[in-house]
Amino acid sequence: MVYVINETKLAFALQQGSTQAYFNALAEELGNHFSIKLLTYSELDMTELRSKRLYSSDENSYSTGGFKPIEANAWTELVIEQKQAFIANQHSELANVFFDHELIGQLGLGSVINWPVIVHSQVIGTINLLAGEGAYLDADLQVLEKLAPWLAIPFLLNSKCKD
């Protein structure tokens, strides 16, 4: 399957100088390819074993800022160590790896794709797509691979990720 990415729209949003406008353009682009009820960007701080939400499509339930602990579990092994996407399609799978699985369930979410953002061979963050149970059973991750450079930009703009 051929995926068309609207790079012109993404570039325009980036040139506007508004991080929010760029996040919104990315959210729209991702929404063209995936069912998404919640979209977040999380920056990882592996020194302190915590993550910080840079963007959320649902500020009431998952606000930006603040820190969340990164626990050593199967998710960490897959996403951080092996640099692979984590995909789950049932709430029970989320309960095994996310401490906030109850809130996720209360929001009617049961599927997730956590896409690692990799720069200089290090996972510096994740793009987190969530939807109802079974939403990502047939997910084709090629579009995320195509979008990888665009997805990394917000992390690189964030001061913590700069060299």
PyMOL commands that set and color helices and strands:
alter all, ss='L'
color gray80, all
select helices_A, chain A and resi 7-15+19-31+74-81+91-95+101-106+142-157+159-161
alter helices_A, ss='H'
color red, helices_A
select strands_A, chain A and resi 38-45+50-56+65-69+86-88+111-119+122-131
alter strands_A, ss='S'
color yellow, strands_A
deselect
rebuild
show_as cartoon
